[in-house]
Amino acid sequence: MSPAIIRLFWDSVNQAQPNLLLNLDDDGLMSWLVDQVKQRSALDSHQQNDLSHYISDRLPLIREMAYQN
C-alpha cells in the first residue's frame, strides 16, 4: 500500500467525529473508512483489499484514538 493511501486513511480517521468511530461496528467502521479514502483517491480492488486488512489490524487503535478525543 502506498504512503499516500496510508496518509489519506489516517487523515480520514483524524477528521472523523469520535462518536461515529465509536458507534459503528467493526464491519461498518471498516466500510466507512474505505469509502472515505475512495472518495479522495481512486483505488483498485487490490488496494481496497489491502486497505481493509490494514484497517482491520488497527481497529483497536482507531477506537482508542477516538475514545481519547
PyMOL Python script that loads the backbone (N, CA, C, O; Angstrom):
from pymol import cmd

cmd.read_pdbstr("""\
ATOM      1  N   MET A   1       0.854  -1.168   0.000  1.00  0.00           N
ATOM      2  CA  MET A   1       0.000   0.000   0.000  1.00  0.00           C
ATOM      3  C   MET A   1       0.900   1.232   0.000  1.00  0.00           C
ATOM      4  O   MET A   1       1.924   1.273   0.682  1.00  0.00           O
ATOM      5  N   SER A   2       0.501   2.220  -0.769  1.00  0.00           N
ATOM      6  CA  SER A   2       1.348   3.402  -0.921  1.00  0.00           C
ATOM      7  C   SER A   2       1.248   4.315   0.305  1.00  0.00           C
ATOM      8  O   SER A   2       0.230   4.329   0.997  1.00  0.00           O
ATOM      9  N   PRO A   3       2.300   5.066   0.560  1.00  0.00           N
ATOM     10  CA  PRO A   3       2.259   6.031   1.661  1.00  0.00           C
ATOM     11  C   PRO A   3       1.138   7.064   1.495  1.00  0.00           C
ATOM     12  O   PRO A   3       0.577   7.534   2.484  1.00  0.00           O
ATOM     13  N   ALA A   4       0.816   7.410   0.264  1.00  0.00           N
ATOM     14  CA  ALA A   4      -0.257   8.383   0.025  1.00  0.00           C
ATOM     15  C   ALA A   4      -1.606   7.852   0.517  1.00  0.00           C
ATOM     16  O   ALA A   4      -2.390   8.597   1.104  1.00  0.00           O
ATOM     17  N   ILE A   5      -1.871   6.578   0.279  1.00  0.00           N
ATOM     18  CA  ILE A   5      -3.131   5.978   0.731  1.00  0.00           C
ATOM     19  C   ILE A   5      -3.154   5.902   2.260  1.00  0.00           C
ATOM     20  O   ILE A   5      -4.182   6.168   2.883  1.00  0.00           O
ATOM     21  N   ILE A   6      -2.040   5.545   2.848  1.00  0.00           N
ATOM     22  CA  ILE A   6      -1.965   5.482   4.311  1.00  0.00           C
ATOM     23  C   ILE A   6      -2.211   6.873   4.910  1.00  0.00           C
ATOM     24  O   ILE A   6      -2.928   7.007   5.902  1.00  0.00           O
ATOM     25  N   ARG A   7      -1.619   7.898   4.307  1.00  0.00           N
ATOM     26  CA  ARG A   7      -1.855   9.266   4.799  1.00  0.00           C
ATOM     27  C   ARG A   7      -3.321   9.664   4.676  1.00  0.00           C
ATOM     28  O   ARG A   7      -3.884  10.262   5.593  1.00  0.00           O
ATOM     29  N   LEU A   8      -3.944   9.330   3.534  1.00  0.00           N
ATOM     30  CA  LEU A   8      -5.366   9.638   3.360  1.00  0.00           C
ATOM     31  C   LEU A   8      -6.211   8.919   4.409  1.00  0.00           C
ATOM     32  O   LEU A   8      -7.157   9.486   4.956  1.00  0.00           O
ATOM     33  N   PHE A   9      -5.860   7.678   4.677  1.00  0.00           N
ATOM     34  CA  PHE A   9      -6.598   6.914   5.682  1.00  0.00           C
ATOM     35  C   PHE A   9      -6.509   7.578   7.051  1.00  0.00           C
ATOM     36  O   PHE A   9      -7.534   7.820   7.687  1.00  0.00           O
ATOM     37  N   TRP A  10      -5.283   7.877   7.515  1.00  0.00           N
ATOM     38  CA  TRP A  10      -5.132   8.466   8.851  1.00  0.00           C
ATOM     39  C   TRP A  10      -5.709   9.867   8.910  1.00  0.00           C
ATOM     40  O   TRP A  10      -6.187  10.293   9.962  1.00  0.00           O
ATOM     41  N   ASP A  11      -5.675  10.589   7.803  1.00  0.00           N
ATOM     42  CA  ASP A  11      -6.318  11.897   7.757  1.00  0.00           C
ATOM     43  C   ASP A  11      -7.829  11.733   7.945  1.00  0.00           C
ATOM     44  O   ASP A  11      -8.457  12.526   8.647  1.00  0.00           O
ATOM     45  N   SER A  12      -8.405  10.720   7.325  1.00  0.00           N
ATOM     46  CA  SER A  12      -9.849  10.454   7.481  1.00  0.00           C
ATOM     47  C   SER A  12     -10.182  10.099   8.921  1.00  0.00           C
ATOM     48  O   SER A  12     -11.200  10.543   9.452  1.00  0.00           O
ATOM     49  N   VAL A  13      -9.337   9.305   9.553  1.00  0.00           N
ATOM     50  CA  VAL A  13      -9.553   8.943  10.958  1.00  0.00           C
ATOM     51  C   VAL A  13      -9.510  10.202  11.828  1.00  0.00           C
ATOM     52  O   VAL A  13     -10.371  10.400  12.685  1.00  0.00           O
ATOM     53  N   ASN A  14      -8.516  11.038  11.604  1.00  0.00           N
ATOM     54  CA  ASN A  14      -8.354  12.243  12.423  1.00  0.00           C
ATOM     55  C   ASN A  14      -9.472  13.255  12.226  1.00  0.00           C
ATOM     56  O   ASN A  14      -9.804  13.996  13.152  1.00  0.00           O
ATOM     57  N   GLN A  15     -10.057  13.297  11.034  1.00  0.00           N
ATOM     58  CA  GLN A  15     -11.124  14.252  10.752  1.00  0.00           C
ATOM     59  C   GLN A  15     -12.509  13.745  11.164  1.00  0.00           C
ATOM     60  O   GLN A  15     -13.454  14.528  11.264  1.00  0.00           O
ATOM     61  N   ALA A  16     -12.625  12.461  11.398  1.00  0.00           N
ATOM     62  CA  ALA A  16     -13.929  11.871  11.728  1.00  0.00           C
ATOM     63  C   ALA A  16     -14.376  12.274  13.131  1.00  0.00           C
ATOM     64  O   ALA A  16     -13.559  12.516  14.019  1.00  0.00           O
ATOM     65  N   GLN A  17     -15.682  12.338  13.302  1.00  0.00           N
ATOM     66  CA  GLN A  17     -16.251  12.594  14.618  1.00  0.00           C
ATOM     67  C   GLN A  17     -16.007  11.354  15.490  1.00  0.00           C
ATOM     68  O   GLN A  17     -16.310  10.236  15.074  1.00  0.00           O
ATOM     69  N   PRO A  18     -15.464  11.548  16.692  1.00  0.00           N
ATOM     70  CA  PRO A  18     -15.191  10.401  17.567  1.00  0.00           C
ATOM     71  C   PRO A  18     -16.410   9.511  17.794  1.00  0.00           C
ATOM     72  O   PRO A  18     -16.278   8.288  17.834  1.00  0.00           O
ATOM     73  N   ASN A  19     -17.601  10.111  17.943  1.00  0.00           N
ATOM     74  CA  ASN A  19     -18.805   9.303  18.178  1.00  0.00           C
ATOM     75  C   ASN A  19     -19.077   8.347  17.031  1.00  0.00           C
ATOM     76  O   ASN A  19     -19.515   7.218  17.251  1.00  0.00           O
ATOM     77  N   LEU A  20     -18.819   8.792  15.810  1.00  0.00           N
ATOM     78  CA  LEU A  20     -19.023   7.932  14.649  1.00  0.00           C
ATOM     79  C   LEU A  20     -18.078   6.733  14.721  1.00  0.00           C
ATOM     80  O   LEU A  20     -18.499   5.594  14.516  1.00  0.00           O
ATOM     81  N   LEU A  21     -16.812   6.988  15.009  1.00  0.00           N
ATOM     82  CA  LEU A  21     -15.828   5.914  15.075  1.00  0.00           C
ATOM     83  C   LEU A  21     -16.132   4.924  16.189  1.00  0.00           C
ATOM     84  O   LEU A  21     -15.834   3.736  16.065  1.00  0.00           O
ATOM     85  N   LEU A  22     -16.721   5.405  17.271  1.00  0.00           N
ATOM     86  CA  LEU A  22     -17.013   4.536  18.408  1.00  0.00           C
ATOM     87  C   LEU A  22     -18.329   3.781  18.259  1.00  0.00           C
ATOM     88  O   LEU A  22     -18.483   2.694  18.816  1.00  0.00           O
ATOM     89  N   ASN A  23     -19.274   4.339  17.520  1.00  0.00           N
ATOM     90  CA  ASN A  23     -20.610   3.737  17.456  1.00  0.00           C
ATOM     91  C   ASN A  23     -20.797   2.733  16.333  1.00  0.00           C
ATOM     92  O   ASN A  23     -21.713   1.913  16.394  1.00  0.00           O
ATOM     93  N   LEU A  24     -19.945   2.776  15.301  1.00  0.00           N
ATOM     94  CA  LEU A  24     -20.069   1.797  14.220  1.00  0.00           C
ATOM     95  C   LEU A  24     -19.486   0.458  14.660  1.00  0.00           C
ATOM     96  O   LEU A  24     -18.513   0.413  15.411  1.00  0.00           O
ATOM     97  N   ASP A  25     -20.092  -0.636  14.184  1.00  0.00           N
ATOM     98  CA  ASP A  25     -19.476  -1.942  14.446  1.00  0.00           C
ATOM     99  C   ASP A  25     -18.232  -2.073  13.562  1.00  0.00           C
ATOM    100  O   ASP A  25     -17.986  -1.223  12.706  1.00  0.00           O
ATOM    101  N   ASP A  26     -17.462  -3.119  13.763  1.00  0.00           N
ATOM    102  CA  ASP A  26     -16.187  -3.259  13.048  1.00  0.00           C
ATOM    103  C   ASP A  26     -16.361  -3.229  11.531  1.00  0.00           C
ATOM    104  O   ASP A  26     -15.629  -2.523  10.837  1.00  0.00           O
ATOM    105  N   ASP A  27     -17.319  -3.982  11.017  1.00  0.00           N
ATOM    106  CA  ASP A  27     -17.529  -4.013   9.567  1.00  0.00           C
ATOM    107  C   ASP A  27     -17.983  -2.655   9.047  1.00  0.00           C
ATOM    108  O   ASP A  27     -17.529  -2.208   7.994  1.00  0.00           O
ATOM    109  N   GLY A  28     -18.872  -2.004   9.779  1.00  0.00           N
ATOM    110  CA  GLY A  28     -19.350  -0.685   9.380  1.00  0.00           C
ATOM    111  C   GLY A  28     -18.239   0.345   9.387  1.00  0.00           C
ATOM    112  O   GLY A  28     -18.141   1.176   8.484  1.00  0.00           O
ATOM    113  N   LEU A  29     -17.400   0.284  10.413  1.00  0.00           N
ATOM    114  CA  LEU A  29     -16.290   1.228  10.513  1.00  0.00           C
ATOM    115  C   LEU A  29     -15.296   0.997   9.387  1.00  0.00           C
ATOM    116  O   LEU A  29     -14.807   1.951   8.782  1.00  0.00           O
ATOM    117  N   MET A  30     -14.995  -0.260   9.106  1.00  0.00           N
ATOM    118  CA  MET A  30     -14.070  -0.560   8.014  1.00  0.00           C
ATOM    119  C   MET A  30     -14.620  -0.053   6.683  1.00  0.00           C
ATOM    120  O   MET A  30     -13.896   0.575   5.910  1.00  0.00           O
ATOM    121  N   SER A  31     -15.875  -0.318   6.420  1.00  0.00           N
ATOM    122  CA  SER A  31     -16.500   0.131   5.170  1.00  0.00           C
ATOM    123  C   SER A  31     -16.509   1.644   5.067  1.00  0.00           C
ATOM    124  O   SER A  31     -16.207   2.204   4.013  1.00  0.00           O
ATOM    125  N   TRP A  32     -16.858   2.311   6.170  1.00  0.00           N
ATOM    126  CA  TRP A  32     -16.913   3.770   6.163  1.00  0.00           C
ATOM    127  C   TRP A  32     -15.532   4.358   5.875  1.00  0.00           C
ATOM    128  O   TRP A  32     -15.406   5.289   5.080  1.00  0.00           O
ATOM    129  N   LEU A  33     -14.511   3.822   6.513  1.00  0.00           N
ATOM    130  CA  LEU A  33     -13.159   4.350   6.311  1.00  0.00           C
ATOM    131  C   LEU A  33     -12.655   4.082   4.893  1.00  0.00           C
ATOM    132  O   LEU A  33     -12.026   4.953   4.292  1.00  0.00           O
ATOM    133  N   VAL A  34     -12.919   2.903   4.353  1.00  0.00           N
ATOM    134  CA  VAL A  34     -12.532   2.618   2.968  1.00  0.00           C
ATOM    135  C   VAL A  34     -13.241   3.596   2.029  1.00  0.00           C
ATOM    136  O   VAL A  34     -12.625   4.128   1.105  1.00  0.00           O
ATOM    137  N   ASP A  35     -14.523   3.831   2.263  1.00  0.00           N
ATOM    138  CA  ASP A  35     -15.275   4.780   1.430  1.00  0.00           C
ATOM    139  C   ASP A  35     -14.693   6.185   1.514  1.00  0.00           C
ATOM    140  O   ASP A  35     -14.636   6.893   0.509  1.00  0.00           O
ATOM    141  N   GLN A  36     -14.262   6.592   2.702  1.00  0.00           N
ATOM    142  CA  GLN A  36     -13.668   7.922   2.863  1.00  0.00           C
ATOM    143  C   GLN A  36     -12.408   8.057   2.003  1.00  0.00           C
ATOM    144  O   GLN A  36     -12.195   9.086   1.361  1.00  0.00           O
ATOM    145  N   VAL A  37     -11.589   7.027   1.995  1.00  0.00           N
ATOM    146  CA  VAL A  37     -10.367   7.066   1.185  1.00  0.00           C
ATOM    147  C   VAL A  37     -10.719   7.010  -0.304  1.00  0.00           C
ATOM    148  O   VAL A  37     -10.111   7.710  -1.114  1.00  0.00           O
ATOM    149  N   LYS A  38     -11.700   6.178  -0.663  1.00  0.00           N
ATOM    150  CA  LYS A  38     -12.111   6.055  -2.072  1.00  0.00           C
ATOM    151  C   LYS A  38     -12.637   7.374  -2.627  1.00  0.00           C
ATOM    152  O   LYS A  38     -12.491   7.643  -3.819  1.00  0.00           O
ATOM    153  N   GLN A  39     -13.246   8.195  -1.780  1.00  0.00           N
ATOM    154  CA  GLN A  39     -13.747   9.488  -2.231  1.00  0.00           C
ATOM    155  C   GLN A  39     -12.612  10.430  -2.595  1.00  0.00           C
ATOM    156  O   GLN A  39     -12.799  11.354  -3.386  1.00  0.00           O
ATOM    157  N   ARG A  40     -11.445  10.205  -2.026  1.00  0.00           N
ATOM    158  CA  ARG A  40     -10.316  11.108  -2.231  1.00  0.00           C
ATOM    159  C   ARG A  40      -9.250  10.540  -3.156  1.00  0.00           C
ATOM    160  O   ARG A  40      -8.349  11.263  -3.581  1.00  0.00           O
ATOM    161  N   SER A  41      -9.344   9.256  -3.472  1.00  0.00           N
ATOM    162  CA  SER A  41      -8.340   8.621  -4.318  1.00  0.00           C
ATOM    163  C   SER A  41      -8.953   7.396  -4.990  1.00  0.00           C
ATOM    164  O   SER A  41      -9.661   6.617  -4.351  1.00  0.00           O
ATOM    165  N   ALA A  42      -8.680   7.234  -6.259  1.00  0.00           N
ATOM    166  CA  ALA A  42      -9.179   6.057  -6.978  1.00  0.00           C
ATOM    167  C   ALA A  42      -8.394   4.827  -6.511  1.00  0.00           C
ATOM    168  O   ALA A  42      -7.171   4.776  -6.638  1.00  0.00           O
ATOM    169  N   LEU A  43      -9.100   3.857  -5.979  1.00  0.00           N
ATOM    170  CA  LEU A  43      -8.468   2.629  -5.505  1.00  0.00           C
ATOM    171  C   LEU A  43      -8.937   1.463  -6.365  1.00  0.00           C
ATOM    172  O   LEU A  43     -10.130   1.321  -6.634  1.00  0.00           O
ATOM    173  N   ASP A  44      -8.000   0.635  -6.792  1.00  0.00           N
ATOM    174  CA  ASP A  44      -8.407  -0.586  -7.477  1.00  0.00           C
ATOM    175  C   ASP A  44      -8.794  -1.631  -6.424  1.00  0.00           C
ATOM    176  O   ASP A  44      -8.643  -1.389  -5.227  1.00  0.00           O
ATOM    177  N   SER A  45      -9.285  -2.773  -6.862  1.00  0.00           N
ATOM    178  CA  SER A  45      -9.775  -3.779  -5.906  1.00  0.00           C
ATOM    179  C   SER A  45      -8.649  -4.306  -5.017  1.00  0.00           C
ATOM    180  O   SER A  45      -8.882  -4.609  -3.847  1.00  0.00           O
ATOM    181  N   HIS A  46      -7.446  -4.417  -5.547  1.00  0.00           N
ATOM    182  CA  HIS A  46      -6.311  -4.878  -4.749  1.00  0.00           C
ATOM    183  C   HIS A  46      -5.994  -3.869  -3.640  1.00  0.00           C
ATOM    184  O   HIS A  46      -5.762  -4.258  -2.495  1.00  0.00           O
ATOM    185  N   GLN A  47      -5.984  -2.581  -3.976  1.00  0.00           N
ATOM    186  CA  GLN A  47      -5.723  -1.538  -2.984  1.00  0.00           C
ATOM    187  C   GLN A  47      -6.816  -1.496  -1.926  1.00  0.00           C
ATOM    188  O   GLN A  47      -6.525  -1.306  -0.745  1.00  0.00           O
ATOM    189  N   GLN A  48      -8.069  -1.671  -2.331  1.00  0.00           N
ATOM    190  CA  GLN A  48      -9.178  -1.689  -1.375  1.00  0.00           C
ATOM    191  C   GLN A  48      -9.022  -2.858  -0.408  1.00  0.00           C
ATOM    192  O   GLN A  48      -9.243  -2.711   0.794  1.00  0.00           O
ATOM    193  N   ASN A  49      -8.645  -4.003  -0.929  1.00  0.00           N
ATOM    194  CA  ASN A  49      -8.448  -5.188  -0.094  1.00  0.00           C
ATOM    195  C   ASN A  49      -7.302  -4.961   0.891  1.00  0.00           C
ATOM    196  O   ASN A  49      -7.424  -5.269   2.077  1.00  0.00           O
ATOM    197  N   ASP A  50      -6.186  -4.417   0.390  1.00  0.00           N
ATOM    198  CA  ASP A  50      -5.044  -4.122   1.270  1.00  0.00           C
ATOM    199  C   ASP A  50      -5.437  -3.121   2.350  1.00  0.00           C
ATOM    200  O   ASP A  50      -5.060  -3.277   3.512  1.00  0.00           O
ATOM    201  N   LEU A  51      -6.192  -2.094   1.970  1.00  0.00           N
ATOM    202  CA  LEU A  51      -6.626  -1.088   2.935  1.00  0.00           C
ATOM    203  C   LEU A  51      -7.551  -1.706   3.983  1.00  0.00           C
ATOM    204  O   LEU A  51      -7.440  -1.390   5.167  1.00  0.00           O
ATOM    205  N   SER A  52      -8.438  -2.563   3.568  1.00  0.00           N
ATOM    206  CA  SER A  52      -9.340  -3.233   4.515  1.00  0.00           C
ATOM    207  C   SER A  52      -8.553  -4.048   5.538  1.00  0.00           C
ATOM    208  O   SER A  52      -8.865  -4.015   6.728  1.00  0.00           O
ATOM    209  N   HIS A  53      -7.539  -4.775   5.086  1.00  0.00           N
ATOM    210  CA  HIS A  53      -6.700  -5.542   6.010  1.00  0.00           C
ATOM    211  C   HIS A  53      -5.929  -4.613   6.948  1.00  0.00           C
ATOM    212  O   HIS A  53      -5.805  -4.887   8.142  1.00  0.00           O
ATOM    213  N   TYR A  54      -5.417  -3.524   6.404  1.00  0.00           N
ATOM    214  CA  TYR A  54      -4.681  -2.543   7.205  1.00  0.00           C
ATOM    215  C   TYR A  54      -5.584  -1.982   8.306  1.00  0.00           C
ATOM    216  O   TYR A  54      -5.176  -1.878   9.463  1.00  0.00           O
ATOM    217  N   ILE A  55      -6.816  -1.621   7.932  1.00  0.00           N
ATOM    218  CA  ILE A  55      -7.778  -1.073   8.900  1.00  0.00           C
ATOM    219  C   ILE A  55      -8.133  -2.129   9.939  1.00  0.00           C
ATOM    220  O   ILE A  55      -8.157  -1.845  11.137  1.00  0.00           O
ATOM    221  N   SER A  56      -8.406  -3.341   9.483  1.00  0.00           N
ATOM    222  CA  SER A  56      -8.798  -4.417  10.395  1.00  0.00           C
ATOM    223  C   SER A  56      -7.756  -4.628  11.490  1.00  0.00           C
ATOM    224  O   SER A  56      -8.098  -4.835  12.654  1.00  0.00           O
ATOM    225  N   ASP A  57      -6.496  -4.573  11.107  1.00  0.00           N
ATOM    226  CA  ASP A  57      -5.413  -4.761  12.077  1.00  0.00           C
ATOM    227  C   ASP A  57      -5.304  -3.598  13.061  1.00  0.00           C
ATOM    228  O   ASP A  57      -4.696  -3.741  14.122  1.00  0.00           O
ATOM    229  N   ARG A  58      -5.888  -2.452  12.719  1.00  0.00           N
ATOM    230  CA  ARG A  58      -5.732  -1.258  13.550  1.00  0.00           C
ATOM    231  C   ARG A  58      -7.035  -0.772  14.201  1.00  0.00           C
ATOM    232  O   ARG A  58      -7.073   0.318  14.772  1.00  0.00           O
ATOM    233  N   LEU A  59      -8.081  -1.563  14.120  1.00  0.00           N
ATOM    234  CA  LEU A  59      -9.361  -1.145  14.707  1.00  0.00           C
ATOM    235  C   LEU A  59      -9.250  -0.797  16.195  1.00  0.00           C
ATOM    236  O   LEU A  59      -9.809   0.218  16.612  1.00  0.00           O
ATOM    237  N   PRO A  60      -8.560  -1.587  17.006  1.00  0.00           N
ATOM    238  CA  PRO A  60      -8.436  -1.197  18.421  1.00  0.00           C
ATOM    239  C   PRO A  60      -7.744   0.167  18.591  1.00  0.00           C
ATOM    240  O   PRO A  60      -8.146   0.965  19.437  1.00  0.00           O
ATOM    241  N   LEU A  61      -6.715   0.426  17.792  1.00  0.00           N
ATOM    242  CA  LEU A  61      -6.025   1.716  17.865  1.00  0.00           C
ATOM    243  C   LEU A  61      -6.942   2.851  17.438  1.00  0.00           C
ATOM    244  O   LEU A  61      -6.959   3.905  18.073  1.00  0.00           O
ATOM    245  N   ILE A  62      -7.698   2.650  16.379  1.00  0.00           N
ATOM    246  CA  ILE A  62      -8.622   3.683  15.887  1.00  0.00           C
ATOM    247  C   ILE A  62      -9.649   4.007  16.968  1.00  0.00           C
ATOM    248  O   ILE A  62      -9.921   5.177  17.237  1.00  0.00           O
ATOM    249  N   ARG A  63     -10.214   2.987  17.581  1.00  0.00           N
ATOM    250  CA  ARG A  63     -11.217   3.215  18.634  1.00  0.00           C
ATOM    251  C   ARG A  63     -10.591   3.875  19.862  1.00  0.00           C
ATOM    252  O   ARG A  63     -11.217   4.730  20.488  1.00  0.00           O
ATOM    253  N   GLU A  64      -9.374   3.490  20.208  1.00  0.00           N
ATOM    254  CA  GLU A  64      -8.698   4.133  21.338  1.00  0.00           C
ATOM    255  C   GLU A  64      -8.456   5.613  21.066  1.00  0.00           C
ATOM    256  O   GLU A  64      -8.651   6.454  21.944  1.00  0.00           O
ATOM    257  N   MET A  65      -8.033   5.922  19.850  1.00  0.00           N
ATOM    258  CA  MET A  65      -7.807   7.324  19.483  1.00  0.00           C
ATOM    259  C   MET A  65      -9.106   8.117  19.572  1.00  0.00           C
ATOM    260  O   MET A  65      -9.122   9.242  20.072  1.00  0.00           O
ATOM    261  N   ALA A  66     -10.198   7.521  19.082  1.00  0.00           N
ATOM    262  CA  ALA A  66     -11.498   8.198  19.129  1.00  0.00           C
ATOM    263  C   ALA A  66     -11.955   8.398  20.559  1.00  0.00           C
ATOM    264  O   ALA A  66     -12.500   9.446  20.904  1.00  0.00           O
ATOM    265  N   TYR A  67     -11.733   7.392  21.389  1.00  0.00           N
ATOM    266  CA  TYR A  67     -12.146   7.477  22.784  1.00  0.00           C
ATOM    267  C   TYR A  67     -11.407   8.590  23.523  1.00  0.00           C
ATOM    268  O   TYR A  67     -11.978   9.248  24.391  1.00  0.00           O
ATOM    269  N   GLN A  68     -10.140   8.798  23.179  1.00  0.00           N
ATOM    270  CA  GLN A  68      -9.342   9.830  23.827  1.00  0.00           C
ATOM    271  C   GLN A  68      -9.705  11.234  23.389  1.00  0.00           C
ATOM    272  O   GLN A  68      -9.359  12.203  24.065  1.00  0.00           O
ATOM    273  N   ASN A  69     -10.399  11.357  22.263  1.00  0.00           N
ATOM    274  CA  ASN A  69     -10.829  12.676  21.799  1.00  0.00           C
ATOM    275  C   ASN A  69     -12.136  12.969  22.407  1.00  0.00           C
ATOM    276  O   ASN A  69     -12.706  14.033  22.163  1.00  0.00           O
TER     277      ASN A  69
END
""", "prot")
cmd.dss("prot")
cmd.show_as("cartoon", "prot")
cmd.util.cbc("prot")
cmd.orient("prot")
